[in-house]
Amino acid sequence: MNNVGAVRPRLDGFLAITDAEWDWALTINFLTAVRTTRAALPHLLERPASAIVTVASVNAVLPDPTVIDYSAAKAALVNFSKSVSKEFGARGVRANTVSPGPVETALWLGDHGVAETVAKAGQGNAADVAKQQAAAAATGRFTRPEEVADVVVLLAGDRATNITGTDITIDGGLIDTL
């Protein structure tokens, strides 16, 4: 499983993002999974059936200029996983992604998390920012970490042996496009 990522909201806009910041975002959100997958594949190919589950983000299909580097990296990650599924599916390796929306974790709600960072740049406080973000979902709440974990376990297990090249979104209805 590839489950690493970080985001730094870029409230000063695209032109303020340096090459070093792009390198950081692409490395942690994309290249880490590429390198881990490359290292694991020889071992996975020795097994009769195996699965790679990668955690991406709704930002792969929900562009947001305040997290443009993160969104680009997550879009690349979904594309990468789909390509791996096409190359290695016939050899018994399934590859899927899970794309959560905002999750009740420190990334969003912790000290220096997205809610606090956005609040500091504007008016209001982190709790108000989080409440507004939760209200954007049809369910009116953030996803719980265990809900994401349940989808990952399903995709990694024997009950999903014909699911490959798929991205499963778990966002409480935040994305409203088809």
N, C-alpha and C positions, 0 to 999 in steps of 0.2 A: 504494500500500500504506500502510495505517495501522499503524504499529508503534511506539507510544509508550505508556509506562505506568510506574508506580512504585507501590510499596506501603510503607506504614509500619505495621508491626504495632502494634495498639492494645491493649496488655496490661493497661491499666487499665479496660477495658470500655467499652461503648457510652456510658454517661452522662458519661464523661470526654472524649469527642470534641467539640470545639468546632465552631461553624458555619464558622469559617475553615478548619479541617482538612477538613471535608466539602467545602467549596468547592475546596480544593486537590485532593483526591482525585477529585472529579467533573470538574474541569477537565482534569487531566492524563490521566485514564483514560477519559474519555468525550467531553467537549466538544472536545478537540483533534481527535479523529477526525471528529466532526460538522463542524467548521469546515473541515478539510482536504477532506472529501468534498464539501461544498458548493462549495468553490473549484474542485475538479477536475471536477465533473460537467459543466459546460458544454463543457469540452474533450473529455471522454470521449464525450459525445453526438455530437460531430462525426466520430467514428471509426466504421467499420462494426461493430466489436465490441470491447468492452473489459471489463476486470475490476477490481473493487475487492476487495482482500484485506485484512482487518483482523485483527490479532492481539488476541484476547480472553484468556480464562483459564478453566480449569476452575472457578474460583471463581464464574463466572456461574451455575453450577448446583450448586455445592458450598459452601453458606453456611458461613462461619467467623466467629464473633464477634470473633476477634482481627484480622480484616481486613474488617470489616463495610462500611466505606465503599468499599474496593477491590472487594469482591464485588458490591455494589449497582451500582457504575459499570460493571463488566464485564457484568453481566446487562443493563443498559441498552444497552450496546454491541452485544450479540448481537441484541437486539430491534430496535435501530436498523438494523443491517445487513439483517436480514430484511425490514424495511419498505422499505428502499431497493431491495432485490431485487425486491419486488413492484411498486413504482412504475416502475422503470426497466428491468426485464428485457425487456419487449416492445420497448424502444428500443435494445436491444443492449448494455446495461451489466449485467454480472453482479456480484453482491455476495455475498461469503462471509466467514465468520470461521474462524479457527483458534484452538482453545482448548488451549494446552499446560497440563500440570501442571507441577510443579517442573522447571526446566531448569538445566543446569550453567552458570549465568552468575553474575555478580557480584550480581544481585538476590537470589539465594539464598545464594551461597557466598562472596561478597566481604566486605571489611571493612564493617561496619555493615549487612550483608545480613540476610535473615530468620533464618538459622540463628544468627548471632552475637547478634542482638537477642533472640531467644527464649532462647538460652542464658544471656545476662546476667540475664534476668528470673527464671530458675529455677535449677535445678541442672544441672551438666554443662557441656559445652563445645560449641562450634559444630559440631565434627566429629561428636559424638554426636547432636546434633539433626538434622544432615543425614543421618546413617546411619539414624536412626529414620524420617525422612520417606521416604527411598528404600525402606526395607523395607515401607512401606505400599502401594507399587505391586506389582502382580502380577509385574512383571519384576525387582523388587528394585533398581531404579536410577533415577536422574534421566534425563530426556530430554536428548539432546545437541542443541545449537543447530542443527547441520546437519540433524537430523531434522525440526525445525520448518521450516527453510528449504526442504527438499525438498517439503513439503506446500504451502507458499506458492507455490513455483515451479509446481507442478502446477496449482493453482487459478488462477494468473495466466495460464497458457499455453493454447495452442490444443487441448490434449488434454482439456480440461475445459469445453468450450463449452456443455454442457447441465447444468452444476452451478451453481446459483445459490440463494441463500437458505439455504445449508447451513452448519452449524457442524461442523467436524471436530475432534474431540478427540484429542490426542496426549499421553497421560498414563501409559503403561505399565500400564494397567489399574487406576489409582488409584480412579476412580469405579466403584463396583460396582453401580450401579442401571441399569435399562434406559433 
